[in-house]
Amino acid sequence: MTQLSNKMTNFIQRMPKAEIHIHLEGAIQPGTVLKLAQRHNRLTNLPSDTEAGLRRWFNFTDFPHFIEVYLTIQDLIRTADDFALLVYENGADMAAQNIRYRELTVTPYTHTDYQDKGLTFAELFRGLEDGRAQAKKAFGVEMRWVFDVPRNLSFDGNGRYDPAVAEKTLEFALEGQAAGSVVGFGLGGNEVGAPPEPFAHAFAKAKAYGLLSVPHAGETMGPESVWGSLTALQADRIGHGVRAIEDPSLLATLKVRQIPLEINPTSNACLKVFGSLAAHPFRLLDDRGLLVTVNSDDPPLFNTTLVQEYELLAREFGYEAASLVRVARNAFVAAGVEQPVKDQLLQEFDAWVRSQGI
């Protein structure tokens, strides 16, 4: 472990950043959780009515505990105004960390069909877009959406697959794509008992319409989940993907194809994917020539930020400024935003790097 200098921490803070793996519903600060619970008379649904108590609740014991917390928070987001608030606060957070671009994953099905909130997709999407417009005006930041399928809701108790969840999510994603802001189609949740292959039909259609295929894989399951995502879902990027380290053949394929990995080190440690940060394979994957990015996943739930994830690379794995810049640029390159915006973001990033003499 390396002790970081003030110069390095300042460099990381000032560096323009992009983030391509963060969940909107998991980016809610404890104070906002309480605000929403009070707004909707649901304080009794929470284990605590204080921010400190909620932070203790976020101290996950395993992945199912994480899903329990996540779904409880989702239940508190009930109106278009709620979504607009979350997105605007996300924009403020981006500005504070000098994050110029974010792709935020949203799971619309759980808000409109799974939970009885009386919320329509039109209302949900209006909230997202209102918040996005307000944040861009106030902070000058760019956001786009990835709509993901909650994989675990697609199977019954006997493991039988129901295509309706994926098909409804795809319907939402295509509507959002037509509006110009949905760029990817994802697959989230616990991989155990919910492999990628049954979702091939929806991902094939999403790809045909020009959406990126960005499934979670190689987190709670091993290399077989990544292989399935590459073959059945034609994945353009892999959410997490860290357990590819267990399969040399898979590593070779990911390197040759330069499939971006959306890696979340602190999340992986908190959810016990690896026993410790020191055991995390980020550096090994990078050194093998894979295209790696660093992300915060659900930052308040894991008591982290994107700035802290970059500090982790420097502190735990010995990354110097030039290597941090290389990893940071990967996220802009892997982004699904329309090419003119991507080109502008990259030009701004490269100009900043030149100004630092790197």
C-alpha positions, 0 to 999 in steps of 0.5 A: 500500500502506498501513502498518497501525497497531496499532489496525487490526491489533488491530481485525481480530484482535478482529472476530468473523469467519465463513469460508465457503471453506476446505478441511479437507484444505488447512488442515493445518499442516506439523507435523500433516502430519509427525505423520500421516506418522509415524503411518502410516509414510509419511514417505518419501512426503514431500519433507522430514521437517522443517516448514521443508522442507514449507513450501518444498514448499508454494511452488507453481509452478502449479495442477497443482503445488498439486494434487500437494501437496494429494493427497499430504497427503490420502493421509496422512489415513487414519482417523476419529481423523485426521479428528477431530484435523484438525477439533479443530485447526481449532477451535483455530485458529478460536478464536485468530483469533476466527472464530465460524463456518466452512464447511469443504469436504471431499472424501470421495470421494478418501478412500473410493473414489479412494485405497485406505485401507480407510476407509469413509464412516461412519468418515470422517464419525464423525471429522468429527463427533467433531472438530466436537463436541470443538471446539465444547465446547472453543472454542465455535465452529460448523462445518458441512461442504461436500462437494465433487466432485473434478471432474478425477476425473470425466473420463477421459483422452479427456475423457469424463464419468463421473457416478459420482464426483458421484453418490457424493459426493451420496450422502455429502452427503445422508447428512451433511445428514440428520445436520444438518451438511452444508450445501452441495454443491461442485465443486472441482479444476482447471477446465481440461478439466472444465467445470461443465455435465456435473455438472448432474444431481447439482447439481439433485438436491442443490438439490432436497434443500435443499443449497446449490450452491457450485461453484468457478468463475472461478479457473483458467478465465474467465467461461464457467466462472462462467456455466456454474455459474450456469446449469447448476448453479444456483449459490447462491455461487461459489467464487472467481469473480474472473475474472468481472471479465473480463465486464461482462455477468457482473458485472451479473448477479452484482450484480443477483442478489447471488450471493456470491463466496468470494474468496481473494486470497492463494491467487489470487496464489500460484497465479498467477491474477493476477500480484500482489496489487496486480493482484487485482480484489477492490476492483473487484468490491466497488466494483461492488456485488457481494457479496464475502467474503474467505477463506483457502482453504488457509491453511498451504499459502499461508502465510496466515490469515483475519486476514492476509486482512483485513489484506491488504484494509486494507494493499493496498486501503485498506479502513477499519474500516467497510468491513472490517465490511461485508465480514465481515458478508457472510460471515455472511449468505452462510453456509449454516448453519441460520437460528436459528444464523445469526440468533444469529451475526449478532446477536452480530456486530452487537452487537460492531460497535455496541460499536465505535461503527461 
